[in-house]
Amino acid sequence: TVMELKSKESEKTRLTATANTPATSTSTEFVTVGEAIERVGCGFGTILYALGPYGVMITVGAEISVMTIVSLMVRCEWEMSTFSMSVLQVTGMAFSSIFSICFSNLGDTLGRRPVLIVTTLVAMLAGVLSGMCTQLWQLLICRAVIG
């Protein structure tokens, strides 16, 4: 039985359950992460929906940082004007707004998972292709598809 107790402890994540114990108690109770989420009163999907936008914001911030550096290198290499640089940086955000409307309706009809998988794969492919572009129009098309 000692081995069973140790195996149960190793299978469970150690969390202090303060909801059912008084503040002066020093006992701890082992619960799984799923049990802890249920005690809080929400499901795992709710946690993901709450944290999902933060992940998106982190990736958008990373993309803006990377594009700032890349656009300076592209500007020097391709001798681009300030207007061309502005168009390059705005293209991704503009098409992101346009595509979000189109693909949200498509996700409602075909299902969110297939649309999410296809758009992620296409954006990944366009991201790889944008590194191989040799002219501005090619880079603009890749940035629009990434958006």
Residue, then its C-alpha position, 0 to 999 in steps of 0.5 A: t500500500v505504500m507503493e500505491l500511495k507513492s504512485k498516486e502522489s507521483e501521478k498527481t500534481r501537488l496543489t494545496a487545497t485551501a478551498n475546503t481547509p481552514a486558514t490555520s490548517t497545515s495539511t495539504e491535499f493532492v489533487t490533479v490539475g483537472e480537479a483543481i480547475e473543477r474546484v475553481g468552477c470552470g473547465f479547461g476550455t475556459i482556461l484556454y479561451a482566457l489565455g489564448p488572446y495573450g498568446v496571439m498578442i505575444t506572436v503579433g508583438a514578435e512579428i512586429s519586432v522581427m519585421t522592424i529589423v527585416s524591413l530595415m535590411v530589405r530597405c537597404e538591400w532593395e533601395m526602397s522608398t519610405f512609402s514602399m516600406s510603409v506599404l510593406q508593413v501595413t499589408g500584413m495588418a490590413f489583410s489580417s483584418i480582411f481575412s479574419i472576416c472571410f475565414s470566420n464565416l468559413g469556419d462557421t460553415l466548415g468547422r473551426r478546426p479544419v479552417l484553423i489547420v489550413t490557414t496555419l499551414v498556408a501562413m507557415l508556407a508563406g512565411v518560409l517563402s517570404g524569406m526567399c523573395t527577391q522582389l518587392w511584389q513577391l514579398l507583398i504577396c507573402r505578407a498579405v497571405i501571412g496576414 
